[in-house]
Amino acid sequence: MRLFAALNIPEDVHAALAALVAKLRTVSCPARWARIEGLHVTLKFIGEVSPDKAHHIKTALRTVQFPTPIVMHFDGVGFFPNSRRPRVLWAGVRARPELAALASGVESALVPLGIPRDDRVFSPHLTLARFDSPNKLGALHSAIDAIEAGGPPEFGSATAKEFHLYQSILKPGGAEYTRLATFAFAGSKAE
């Protein structure tokens, strides 16, 4: 089973991102575009585990106690690792330090199970597209520059009161996600 922990984003944010991607898809560039309905804020990519270990992961994640909802704002676009040699096109996620603290809490809960901490600094984002090569992306850069001419595009906001454990199944048409468990923040009830 291929697992990750994440926060969901609301439909209005999905719709705003879908409108952006529809504009950018018209630009001829070699990209693998993400399925907008599957976008989420990843807290921790866990990777391949056995069904037995997945059970232990669920148990460990139940110990993550988080006291307050997390407000997130979705705006701006950019590239990882940079715009000269992009591998990923992303939409930005801004939040108070509580979001990074939640991601750290998830990491800490999983370390005793032999799941190592990520060496990279937590950088919340929504992956919109992936590129195999940085070539032939000039038109995409121009389109993004035009969109950002009036300032970073805004896609909406959300208040998270829970996080989820998902299974990712890779398929030719893109990954499909199945929610395995929901973990409510303190004072909230899981749906």
Backbone as a printed PyTorch tensor [residue, N CA C, xyz], in Angstrom:
tensor([[[  0.8450,  -1.1820,   0.0000],
         [  0.0000,   0.0000,   0.0000],
         [  0.8880,   1.2430,   0.0000]],

        [[  0.5500,   2.2000,  -0.8460],
         [  1.2950,   3.4570,  -0.9310],
         [  0.4870,   4.5150,  -0.1920]],

        [[  1.0290,   5.0640,   0.9040],
         [  0.2550,   5.9190,   1.7980],
         [  0.8290,   7.3260,   1.9300]],

        [[ -0.0600,   8.2560,   2.2930],
         [  0.3620,   9.6070,   2.6610],
         [ -0.6780,  10.2150,   3.5950]],

        [[ -0.2450,  11.1960,   4.4010],
         [ -1.1460,  11.9460,   5.2780],
         [ -1.3310,  13.3250,   4.6640]],

        [[ -2.5790,  13.8410,   4.6900],
         [ -2.8480,  15.1050,   4.0020],
         [ -4.0560,  15.8220,   4.5790]],

        [[ -4.1550,  17.0960,   4.2030],
         [ -5.3350,  17.9180,   4.4730],
         [ -6.1110,  18.0550,   3.1710]],

        [[ -7.4300,  18.0250,   3.2600],
         [ -8.2560,  18.2360,   2.0800],
         [ -8.3900,  19.7240,   1.8040]],

        [[ -8.7630,  20.0530,   0.5730],
         [ -9.0540,  21.4330,   0.2210],
         [-10.4890,  21.4920,  -0.3000]],

        [[-11.1620,  22.6420,  -0.1290],
         [-12.5820,  22.7240,  -0.5000],
         [-12.8050,  22.8450,  -2.0080]],

        [[-14.0360,  22.6020,  -2.3870],
         [-14.4200,  22.6070,  -3.8060],
         [-14.1810,  23.9460,  -4.4850]],

        [[-14.3940,  25.0710,  -3.7730],
         [-14.1870,  26.3670,  -4.4260],
         [-12.7120,  26.5790,  -4.7790]],

        [[-11.8060,  26.0530,  -3.9560],
         [-10.3810,  26.1260,  -4.2750],
         [-10.0800,  25.2160,  -5.4640]],

        [[-10.6560,  24.0190,  -5.4670],
         [-10.4900,  23.1310,  -6.6270],
         [-10.9580,  23.8340,  -7.9050]],

        [[-12.1120,  24.5030,  -7.8410],
         [-12.6640,  25.1680,  -9.0270],
         [-11.7380,  26.2840,  -9.5150]],

        [[-11.2030,  27.0800,  -8.5920],
         [-10.2990,  28.1670,  -8.9750],
         [ -9.0230,  27.6100,  -9.6090]],

        [[ -8.5060,  26.5300,  -9.0530],
         [ -7.3040,  25.9090,  -9.6100],
         [ -7.5950,  25.2670, -10.9620]],

        [[ -8.7850,  24.6900, -11.1100],
         [ -9.1680,  24.0920, -12.3930],
         [ -9.2110,  25.1630, -13.4820]],

        [[ -9.6900,  26.3690, -13.1420],
         [ -9.7280,  27.4610, -14.1190],
         [ -8.3100,  27.8630, -14.5300]],

        [[ -7.3920,  27.9260, -13.5650],
         [ -5.9990,  28.2480, -13.8800],
         [ -5.3910,  27.1820, -14.7840]],

        [[ -5.5570,  25.9260, -14.4100],
         [ -4.9720,  24.8360, -15.1900],
         [ -5.5620,  24.8060, -16.5990]],

        [[ -6.8480,  25.0940, -16.7360],
         [ -7.4630,  25.1250, -18.0700],
         [ -6.7730,  26.1690, -18.9510]],

        [[ -6.4320,  27.3360, -18.3800],
         [ -5.7050,  28.3600, -19.1430],
         [ -4.3140,  27.8760, -19.5180]],

        [[ -3.6230,  27.2660, -18.5470],
         [ -2.2370,  26.8700, -18.7810],
         [ -2.1260,  25.6650, -19.7110]],

        [[ -3.1220,  24.8000, -19.7350],
         [ -3.0940,  23.6270, -20.6250],
         [ -3.1230,  24.0270, -22.0970]],

        [[ -3.6630,  25.2070, -22.3780],
         [ -3.7380,  25.6460, -23.7740],
         [ -2.3560,  25.9910, -24.3240]],

        [[ -1.4040,  26.1860, -23.4180],
         [ -0.0220,  26.4710, -23.8120],
         [  0.6300,  25.1380, -24.1660]],

        [[  1.2570,  25.0950, -25.2970],
         [  1.8890,  23.8530, -25.7260],
         [  3.1680,  23.6170, -24.9240]],

        [[  3.1130,  22.6650, -24.0040],
         [  4.3150,  22.3020, -23.2560],
         [  4.1950,  20.8500, -22.8010]],

        [[  5.3160,  20.1640, -22.6750],
         [  5.2930,  18.7610, -22.2440],
         [  5.1300,  18.6600, -20.7320]],

        [[  3.9100,  18.4230, -20.2880],
         [  3.6340,  18.3550, -18.8500],
         [  2.6870,  17.2100, -18.5400]],

        [[  2.8210,  16.6790, -17.3380],
         [  1.8470,  15.7260, -16.8020],
         [  1.0230,  16.5080, -15.7840]],

        [[ -0.1910,  16.8560, -16.1560],
         [ -1.0480,  17.6810, -15.3110],
         [ -1.7220,  16.8420, -14.2420]],

        [[ -1.7970,  17.3870, -13.0510],
         [ -2.4470,  16.6900, -11.9280],
         [ -3.9580,  16.6980, -12.1310]],

        [[ -4.5980,  15.6830, -11.5790],
         [ -6.0620,  15.6650, -11.5430],
         [ -6.4840,  16.6330, -10.4420]],

        [[ -7.1760,  17.6940, -10.7970],
         [ -7.5150,  18.7540,  -9.8440],
         [ -8.3390,  18.2180,  -8.6780]],

        [[ -9.2510,  17.3040,  -8.9530],
         [-10.1030,  16.7800,  -7.8750],
         [ -9.3070,  16.0040,  -6.8310]],

        [[ -8.0910,  15.6160,  -7.1590],
         [ -7.2630,  14.8650,  -6.2120],
         [ -6.2760,  15.7210,  -5.4440]],

        [[ -6.2760,  17.0370,  -5.6740],
         [ -5.3060,  17.8940,  -4.9880],
         [ -5.5540,  17.9190,  -3.4800]],

        [[ -4.4680,  17.9700,  -2.7320],
         [ -4.5090,  17.9730,  -1.2850],
         [ -3.2080,  18.5930,  -0.7740]],

        [[ -3.1790,  18.9710,   0.4780],
         [ -1.9620,  19.4990,   1.1030],
         [ -1.2950,  18.3230,   1.8160]],

        [[ -0.2050,  17.8310,   1.2600],
         [  0.4820,  16.6770,   1.8440],
         [  1.2270,  17.0820,   3.1040]],

        [[  0.9650,  16.3510,   4.1750],
         [  1.6860,  16.5420,   5.4380],
         [  2.8950,  15.6190,   5.5030]],

        [[  2.7220,  14.3930,   4.9700],
         [  3.8060,  13.4060,   4.9990],
         [  3.5360,  12.3510,   3.9430]],

        [[  4.4840,  12.1760,   3.0200],
         [  4.4170,  11.0570,   2.1010],
         [  5.0870,   9.8850,   2.8130]],

        [[  4.3500,   8.8160,   3.0190],
         [  4.8420,   7.6660,   3.7770],
         [  5.4840,   6.6430,   2.8520]],

        [[  4.8610,   6.3910,   1.7170],
         [  5.3960,   5.4290,   0.7690],
         [  4.7610,   4.0610,   0.8980]],

        [[  5.4280,   3.0670,   0.3200],
         [  4.9210,   1.6850,   0.2940],
         [  5.0690,   1.0190,   1.6570]],

        [[  3.9670,   0.4550,   2.1390],
         [  3.9780,  -0.2840,   3.4000],
         [  3.0600,  -1.4980,   3.2710]],

        [[  3.2380,  -2.4530,   4.1550],
         [  2.3600,  -3.6220,   4.1890],
         [  1.0220,  -3.2450,   4.8240]],

        [[ -0.0320,  -4.0300,   4.5860],
         [ -1.3110,  -3.7600,   5.2420],
         [ -1.1860,  -3.7710,   6.7730]],

        [[ -0.3440,  -4.6550,   7.3070],
         [ -0.1560,  -4.6940,   8.7580],
         [  0.4610,  -3.3930,   9.2600]],

        [[  1.4660,  -2.8960,   8.5390],
         [  2.1040,  -1.6390,   8.9470],
         [  1.1190,  -0.4810,   8.7970]],

        [[  0.2460,  -0.5330,   7.7910],
         [ -0.7720,   0.5090,   7.6130],
         [ -1.6580,   0.5940,   8.8490]],

        [[ -1.9850,  -0.5450,   9.4280],
         [ -2.7820,  -0.5680,  10.6620],
         [ -2.0370,   0.1510,  11.7870]],

        [[ -0.7390,  -0.1120,  11.9130],
         [  0.0630,   0.5410,  12.9510],
         [  0.2020,   2.0420,  12.6880]],

        [[  0.2490,   2.4200,  11.4250],
         [  0.3150,   3.8400,  11.0660],
         [ -0.9640,   4.5450,  11.5140]],

        [[ -2.1170,   3.9420,  11.2440],
         [ -3.3880,   4.5330,  11.6900],
         [ -3.3820,   4.7330,  13.1960]],

        [[ -2.9280,   3.7170,  13.9200],
         [ -2.8780,   3.8080,  15.3800],
         [ -1.9490,   4.9400,  15.8180]],

        [[ -0.7910,   5.0490,  15.1930],
         [  0.1700,   6.1020,  15.5460],
         [ -0.3970,   7.4860,  15.2500]],

        [[ -1.0830,   7.6370,  14.1270],
         [ -1.6120,   8.9490,  13.7680],
         [ -2.7390,   9.3870,  14.6940]],

        [[ -3.4060,   8.4330,  15.3290],
         [ -4.4440,   8.7950,  16.3130],
         [ -3.8450,   9.5180,  17.5170]],

        [[ -2.5370,   9.3720,  17.7320],
         [ -1.8940,  10.0290,  18.8720],
         [ -1.5460,  11.4810,  18.5790]],

        [[ -1.6450,  11.9100,  17.3300],
         [ -1.3230,  13.3020,  16.9840],
         [ -2.4670,  14.1770,  17.4820]],

        [[ -2.1750,  14.9530,  18.5050],
         [ -3.1770,  15.8520,  19.0730],
         [ -2.8950,  17.2630,  18.5760]],

        [[ -3.9010,  17.8800,  17.9840],
         [ -3.7050,  19.2380,  17.5150],
         [ -4.8260,  20.0960,  18.0710]],

        [[ -4.4850,  21.2270,  18.7230],
         [ -5.4750,  21.9580,  19.5020],
         [ -6.4400,  22.8450,  18.7290]],

        [[ -6.0300,  23.3820,  17.5910],
         [ -6.8720,  24.3730,  16.9250],
         [ -6.9530,  24.1320,  15.4240]],

        [[ -8.0240,  24.6360,  14.8010],
         [ -8.1140,  24.5670,  13.3480],
         [ -6.9670,  25.3460,  12.6970]],

        [[ -6.6560,  24.9860,  11.4620],
         [ -5.5850,  25.6390,  10.7160],
         [ -6.1960,  26.3430,   9.5070]],

        [[ -5.9760,  27.6560,   9.4310],
         [ -6.4710,  28.4380,   8.3050],
         [ -5.3760,  28.4660,   7.2370]],

        [[ -5.7670,  28.1190,   6.0180],
         [ -4.8250,  28.1080,   4.8880],
         [ -5.3540,  29.0200,   3.7860]],

        [[ -4.4390,  29.7370,   3.1300],
         [ -4.7630,  30.5780,   1.9770],
         [ -4.0030,  30.0100,   0.7840]],

        [[ -4.6720,  29.9000,  -0.3340],
         [ -4.0910,  29.3220,  -1.5350],
         [ -3.8880,  30.4360,  -2.5550]],

        [[ -2.6150,  30.7160,  -2.8740],
         [ -2.3350,  31.7700,  -3.8390],
         [ -0.9310,  31.6190,  -4.4180]],

        [[ -0.7400,  32.2170,  -5.5710],
         [  0.5580,  32.2070,  -6.2220],
         [  0.8740,  30.8840,  -6.8930]],

        [[  1.7900,  30.9490,  -7.8360],
         [  2.2860,  29.7510,  -8.5110],
         [  3.8030,  29.8620,  -8.6260]],

        [[  4.4420,  28.7310,  -8.7470],
         [  5.8920,  28.7220,  -8.8770],
         [  6.3840,  27.3640,  -9.3160]],

        [[  7.7000,  27.2160,  -9.3080],
         [  8.3210,  25.9890,  -9.7820],
         [  9.2810,  25.4330,  -8.7340]],

        [[  9.3370,  24.1170,  -8.6440],
         [ 10.3780,  23.4250,  -7.8760],
         [ 11.2910,  22.7430,  -8.8740]],

        [[ 12.5810,  22.7080,  -8.7310],
         [ 13.3330,  23.4090,  -7.6900],
         [ 13.4840,  24.8910,  -7.9860]],

        [[ 13.3700,  25.2990,  -9.2670],
         [ 13.4170,  26.7160,  -9.6240],
         [ 12.8440,  26.8700, -11.0380]],

        [[ 12.7010,  28.1200, -11.4750],
         [ 12.0710,  28.3550, -12.7830],
         [ 12.9900,  28.0380, -13.9680]],

        [[ 14.2940,  27.9860, -13.7490],
         [ 15.2100,  27.6690, -14.8480],
         [ 15.1820,  26.1800, -15.2020]],

        [[ 15.0860,  25.3260, -14.1870],
         [ 15.0770,  23.8770, -14.4110],
         [ 13.8910,  23.2590, -13.6590]],

        [[ 12.6750,  23.6390, -14.0360],
         [ 11.5020,  23.1870, -13.2810],
         [ 11.2130,  21.6980, -13.4410]],

        [[ 10.8290,  21.0940, -12.3520],
         [ 10.3470,  19.7000, -12.3590],
         [  8.8620,  19.6730, -11.9810]],

        [[  8.4290,  20.6940, -11.2100],
         [  7.0580,  20.7480, -10.7010],
         [  6.5420,  22.1830, -10.8090]],

        [[  5.2880,  22.3230, -11.2400],
         [  4.5620,  23.5890, -11.1660],
         [  3.6290,  23.4760,  -9.9730]],

        [[  3.6680,  24.4610,  -9.0710],
         [  2.8580,  24.3770,  -7.8660],
         [  2.0300,  25.6310,  -7.6460]],

        [[  0.9610,  25.4660,  -6.8650],
         [  0.1870,  26.5850,  -6.3300],
         [  0.5540,  26.6850,  -4.8570]],

        [[  0.6730,  27.9100,  -4.3720],
         [  1.1440,  28.1190,  -3.0140],
         [  0.0800,  27.9200,  -1.9440]],

        [[  0.5540,  27.5450,  -0.7680],
         [ -0.2820,  27.4010,   0.4220],
         [  0.3650,  28.2310,   1.5230]],

        [[ -0.3610,  29.2430,   1.9890],
         [  0.1290,  30.0540,   3.1100],
         [ -0.6790,  29.7150,   4.3560]],

        [[  0.0240,  29.5800,   5.4670],
         [ -0.6490,  29.2890,   6.7340],
         [  0.2610,  29.7400,   7.8680]],

        [[ -0.3110,  29.8580,   9.0310],
         [  0.4800,  30.1880,  10.2110],
         [  1.3850,  28.9920,  10.5330]],

        [[  2.3310,  29.1510,  11.4450],
         [  3.2660,  28.0660,  11.7740],
         [  2.6000,  26.7730,  12.2600]],

        [[  1.3330,  26.8500,  12.6130],
         [  0.6330,  25.6460,  13.0690],
         [  0.6100,  24.5480,  12.0130]],

        [[  0.5860,  24.9260,  10.7420],
         [  0.5710,  23.9060,   9.6880],
         [  1.8740,  23.1080,   9.6960]],

        [[  2.9950,  23.7920,   9.8040],
         [  4.2830,  23.0980,   9.8880],
         [  4.3650,  22.2780,  11.1760]],

        [[  3.7720,  22.7760,  12.2520],
         [  3.7740,  22.0340,  13.5180],
         [  2.9620,  20.7430,  13.3800]],

        [[  1.8490,  20.7960,  12.6600],
         [  1.0570,  19.5860,  12.4270],
         [  1.8720,  18.5780,  11.6130]],

        [[  2.5160,  19.0400,  10.5490],
         [  3.3450,  18.1420,   9.7360],
         [  4.4460,  17.5130,  10.5810]],

        [[  5.0420,  18.2930,  11.4610],
         [  6.0880,  17.7740,  12.3510],
         [  5.5200,  16.7440,  13.3210]],

        [[  4.3010,  17.0000,  13.8230],
         [  3.6520,  16.0410,  14.7190],
         [  3.3720,  14.7130,  14.0270]],

        [[  2.9670,  14.7810,  12.7700],
         [  2.7310,  13.5590,  11.9890],
         [  4.0500,  12.8180,  11.8110]],

        [[  5.0990,  13.5390,  11.4490],
         [  6.4290,  12.9180,  11.2930],
         [  6.8570,  12.2410,  12.5910]],

        [[  6.7220,  12.9430,  13.7130],
         [  7.1560,  12.4100,  15.0120],
         [  6.3900,  11.1470,  15.3920]],

        [[  5.1100,  11.1080,  15.0720],
         [  4.2960,   9.9340,  15.4020],
         [  4.7250,   8.7050,  14.6150]],

        [[  5.3090,   8.9190,  13.4280],
         [  5.6560,   7.8030,  12.5540],
         [  7.0920,   7.3010,  12.7230]],

        [[  7.9590,   8.1170,  13.3100],
         [  9.3670,   7.7230,  13.4870],
         [  9.5040,   6.4010,  14.2540]],

        [[  8.7580,   6.1790,  15.3510],
         [  8.9030,   4.8980,  16.0660],
         [  8.5410,   3.6680,  15.2270]],

        [[  7.8380,   3.8830,  14.1140],
         [  7.4760,   2.7710,  13.2240],
         [  8.5370,   2.5360,  12.1520]],

        [[  9.6470,   3.2620,  12.2550],
         [ 10.7120,   3.0990,  11.2680],
         [ 10.5220,   3.9300,  10.0160]],

        [[  9.6020,   4.8830,  10.0620],
         [  9.3750,   5.7690,   8.9210],
         [ 10.1970,   7.0290,   9.1740]],

        [[ 11.2430,   7.2450,   8.3840],
         [ 12.1590,   8.3530,   8.6730],
         [ 11.5330,   9.7210,   8.4190]],

        [[ 12.0600,  10.6950,   9.1410],
         [ 11.6730,  12.0830,   8.9030],
         [ 12.1590,  12.5050,   7.5240]],

        [[ 11.4420,  13.4210,   6.9170],
         [ 11.8580,  13.9900,   5.6430],
         [ 12.9730,  14.9910,   5.9230]],

        [[ 14.0540,  14.9280,   5.1590],
         [ 15.1850,  15.8390,   5.3430],
         [ 14.8750,  17.2600,   4.8690]],

        [[ 13.9010,  17.3910,   3.9770],
         [ 13.5800,  18.7090,   3.4320],
         [ 12.7190,  19.5090,   4.4110]],

        [[ 12.8510,  20.8260,   4.3420],
         [ 12.0010,  21.7150,   5.1200],
         [ 10.5760,  21.5850,   4.5860]],

        [[  9.6010,  21.5220,   5.4880],
         [  8.2040,  21.4140,   5.0750],
         [  7.8200,  22.6470,   4.2600]],

        [[  7.3360,  22.4280,   3.0500],
         [  6.9650,  23.5110,   2.1400],
         [  5.5870,  23.1930,   1.5540]],

        [[  4.5260,  23.6320,   2.2180],
         [  3.1860,  23.2640,   1.7460],
         [  2.8890,  23.8520,   0.3720]],

        [[  2.3150,  23.0310,  -0.4900],
         [  1.9950,  23.4480,  -1.8540],
         [  1.0100,  22.4460,  -2.4480]],

        [[  0.4850,  22.8020,  -3.5950],
         [ -0.3780,  21.9100,  -4.3670],
         [  0.3160,  21.6830,  -5.7090]],

        [[  0.6360,  20.4440,  -6.0290],
         [  1.3160,  20.1360,  -7.2860],
         [  0.3110,  20.1740,  -8.4260]],

        [[  0.5500,  21.0700,  -9.3920],
         [ -0.3400,  21.2090, -10.5410],
         [  0.1410,  20.4270, -11.7550]],

        [[  1.4720,  20.3560, -11.9300],
         [  2.0220,  19.6420, -13.0860],
         [  3.4470,  19.2060, -12.7810]],

        [[  3.8780,  18.1760, -13.5090],
         [  5.2590,  17.6890, -13.4210],
         [  5.8540,  17.7090, -14.8220]],

        [[  7.1670,  17.9590, -14.8800],
         [  7.8650,  18.0450, -16.1570],
         [  9.0200,  17.0580, -16.1650]],

        [[  9.1640,  16.3370, -17.2660],
         [ 10.3020,  15.4280, -17.4190],
         [ 11.5360,  16.1830, -17.8850]],

        [[ 11.3200,  17.3090, -18.5520],
         [ 12.4200,  18.0850, -19.1070],
         [ 12.0870,  19.5650, -18.9680]],

        [[ 13.0880,  20.4080, -18.7230],
         [ 12.8270,  21.8480, -18.6500],
         [ 12.7000,  22.5040, -20.0250]],

        [[ 12.8480,  21.7270, -21.0710],
         [ 12.7890,  22.2640, -22.4310],
         [ 11.3530,  22.5630, -22.8550]],

        [[ 11.2090,  23.5020, -23.7580],
         [  9.9300,  23.8510, -24.3730],
         [  8.9130,  24.3860, -23.3740]],

        [[  9.3860,  25.0840, -22.3370],
         [  8.4750,  25.6410, -21.3400],
         [  8.3770,  27.1570, -21.4130]],

        [[  8.9670,  27.7510, -22.4390],
         [  8.9460,  29.2070, -22.5790],
         [  7.5360,  29.7680, -22.6340]],

        [[  6.6560,  29.1270, -23.3830],
         [  5.2740,  29.6030, -23.4900],
         [  4.5530,  29.5030, -22.1480]],

        [[  4.8570,  28.4630, -21.3830],
         [  4.2540,  28.3210, -20.0540],
         [  4.7330,  29.4500, -19.1360]],

        [[  6.0300,  29.7430, -19.1640],
         [  6.5670,  30.8500, -18.3660],
         [  5.8770,  32.1660, -18.7420]],

        [[  5.7010,  32.3960, -20.0320],
         [  5.0450,  33.6230, -20.4940],
         [  3.5990,  33.6930, -20.0190]],

        [[  2.8930,  32.5720, -20.0840],
         [  1.4960,  32.5360, -19.6410],
         [  1.3930,  32.8250, -18.1430]],

        [[  2.3000,  32.2570, -17.3610],
         [  2.2850,  32.4980, -15.9070],
         [  2.6350,  33.9530, -15.6110]],

        [[  3.6230,  34.4990, -16.3160],
         [  3.9730,  35.9160, -16.1370],
         [  2.7640,  36.8080, -16.4160]],

        [[  2.0050,  36.4950, -17.4640],
         [  0.8210,  37.2870, -17.8090],
         [ -0.2430,  37.1810, -16.7190]],

        [[ -0.4360,  35.9800, -16.1850],
         [ -1.4230,  35.7810, -15.1200],
         [ -1.0180,  36.5350, -13.8600]],

        [[  0.2850,  36.5430, -13.5620],
         [  0.7690,  37.1810, -12.3410],
         [  1.0160,  38.6860, -12.4980]],

        [[  0.7730,  39.2310, -13.6900],
         [  1.0400,  40.6550, -13.9250],
         [  0.2930,  41.5410, -12.9260]],

        [[ -0.8890,  41.1450, -12.5300],
         [ -1.6730,  41.9310, -11.5690],
         [ -1.4720,  41.4780, -10.1390]],

        [[ -0.4570,  40.6800,  -9.8950],
         [ -0.2100,  40.1340,  -8.5600],
         [ -0.4570,  38.6360,  -8.5630]],

        [[ -0.0290,  37.9700,  -7.5080],
         [ -0.2090,  36.5110,  -7.4730],
         [ -1.6940,  36.1370,  -7.5460]],

        [[ -2.0330,  35.1400,  -8.3500],
         [ -3.4380,  34.7160,  -8.4070],
         [ -3.8670,  34.1290,  -7.0740]],

        [[ -5.1150,  34.4070,  -6.7110],
         [ -5.6730,  33.8850,  -5.4610],
         [ -6.6970,  32.8160,  -5.7920]],

        [[ -6.6650,  31.7200,  -4.9910],
         [ -7.5340,  30.5760,  -5.2570],
         [ -8.5310,  30.2990,  -4.1360]],

        [[ -8.4540,  31.0470,  -3.0360],
         [ -9.3910,  30.8600,  -1.9380],
         [ -8.6870,  30.4720,  -0.6580]],

        [[ -9.4860,  30.0900,   0.3240],
         [ -8.9310,  29.7050,   1.6200],
         [ -9.7410,  28.5410,   2.1880]],

        [[ -9.2160,  27.9730,   3.2530],
         [ -9.8730,  26.8330,   3.8990],
         [ -9.4560,  26.7930,   5.3600]],

        [[-10.3130,  26.2120,   6.1670],
         [ -9.9950,  25.9750,   7.5720],
         [-10.0260,  24.4750,   7.7980]],

        [[ -8.8720,  23.9060,   8.1300],
         [ -8.7780,  22.4600,   8.3620],
         [ -9.0450,  22.1700,   9.8360]],

        [[ -9.8850,  21.1830,  10.0730],
         [-10.1930,  20.7330,  11.4270],
         [ -9.8710,  19.2600,  11.6090]],

        [[ -9.2660,  18.6710,  10.5750],
         [ -8.9130,  17.2580,  10.5940],
         [ -7.8940,  16.9930,   9.4980]],

        [[ -7.1950,  15.8730,   9.6380],
         [ -6.3230,  15.4220,   8.5590],
         [ -6.6440,  13.9700,   8.2660]],

        [[ -6.0920,  13.4580,   7.1570],
         [ -6.5020,  12.1500,   6.6620],
         [ -5.3010,  11.2930,   6.2860]],

        [[ -5.5010,   9.9860,   6.3500],
         [ -4.5500,   9.0210,   5.8220],
         [ -5.1530,   8.4890,   4.5330]],

        [[ -4.3760,   8.5900,   3.4480],
         [ -4.8340,   8.1520,   2.1400],
         [ -3.9530,   7.0430,   1.5970]],

        [[ -4.5900,   6.2020,   0.7840],
         [ -3.8590,   5.2410,  -0.0360],
         [ -3.8560,   5.7960,  -1.4540]],

        [[ -2.6990,   5.7390,  -2.0920],
         [ -2.5460,   6.1990,  -3.4650],
         [ -2.3200,   4.9840,  -4.3570]],

        [[ -3.1580,   4.8450,  -5.3740],
         [ -3.0100,   3.7590,  -6.3350],
         [ -2.6350,   4.4020,  -7.6640]],

        [[ -1.4290,   4.0950,  -8.1580],
         [ -0.9570,   4.6790,  -9.4060],
         [ -1.5840,   3.9500, -10.5860]],

        [[ -2.1920,   4.7440, -11.4750],
         [ -2.8360,   4.1990, -12.6650],
         [ -2.3900,   5.0130, -13.8730]],

        [[ -2.5480,   4.4690, -15.0860],
         [ -2.1070,   5.2020, -16.2790],
         [ -2.7290,   6.6030, -16.4040]],

        [[ -3.9610,   6.7830, -15.9540],
         [ -4.6300,   8.0790, -16.0440],
         [ -4.3400,   8.9880, -14.8750]],

        [[ -3.4630,   8.5850, -13.9820],
         [ -3.1330,   9.3790, -12.7900],
         [ -3.4500,   8.6120, -11.5250]],

        [[ -2.9540,   9.1020, -10.4300],
         [ -3.1620,   8.4320,  -9.1470],
         [ -4.6150,   8.5540,  -8.6990]],

        [[ -5.1110,   7.4810,  -8.0730],
         [ -6.4310,   7.4990,  -7.4430],
         [ -6.2230,   7.3620,  -5.9450]],

        [[ -6.9820,   8.1470,  -5.1730],
         [ -6.8070,   8.1960,  -3.7310],
         [ -8.0160,   7.6300,  -3.0100]],

        [[ -7.7370,   6.8280,  -1.9890],
         [ -8.7760,   6.2740,  -1.1400],
         [ -8.4860,   6.6950,   0.2900]],

        [[ -9.4580,   7.3410,   0.9270],
         [ -9.2870,   7.7620,   2.3150],
         [ -9.4120,   6.5340,   3.2130]],

        [[ -8.3870,   6.2990,   4.0320],
         [ -8.3820,   5.1550,   4.9420],
         [ -8.7920,   5.5260,   6.3560]],

        [[ -8.5020,   6.7710,   6.7620],
         [ -8.8310,   7.1980,   8.1260],
         [ -8.8390,   8.7130,   8.1850]],

        [[ -9.6100,   9.2400,   9.1430],
         [ -9.6890,  10.6750,   9.4000],
         [ -9.3630,  10.9090,  10.8600]],

        [[ -8.5620,  11.9480,  11.1340],
         [ -8.1190,  12.2610,  12.4870],
         [ -8.5140,  13.6970,  12.8000]],

        [[ -9.4970,  13.8610,  13.6790],
         [-10.0040,  15.1950,  14.0210],
         [ -9.0580,  15.9040,  14.9760]],

        [[ -8.9810,  17.2300,  14.8160],
         [ -8.2420,  18.0380,  15.7800],
         [ -9.0250,  18.0740,  17.0870]],

        [[ -8.3890,  18.4200,  18.1730],
         [ -9.0540,  18.5130,  19.4780],
         [-10.2520,  19.4540,  19.3570]],

        [[-11.3680,  19.0380,  19.9150],
         [-12.5600,  19.8630,  19.8930],
         [-13.3740,  19.7610,  18.6130]],

        [[-12.8990,  18.9910,  17.6410],
         [-13.6210,  18.7800,  16.3830],
         [-14.0230,  17.3190,  16.2900]],

        [[-15.0530,  17.0670,  15.5450],
         [-15.4740,  15.6860,  15.3130],
         [-15.1090,  15.3130,  13.8880]],

        [[-14.5560,  14.1210,  13.7180],
         [-14.2360,  13.6270,  12.3770],
         [-15.5230,  13.3560,  11.6310]],

        [[-15.4970,  13.6260,  10.3270],
         [-16.6770,  13.3560,   9.5060],
         [-16.7960,  11.8860,   9.2070]]])
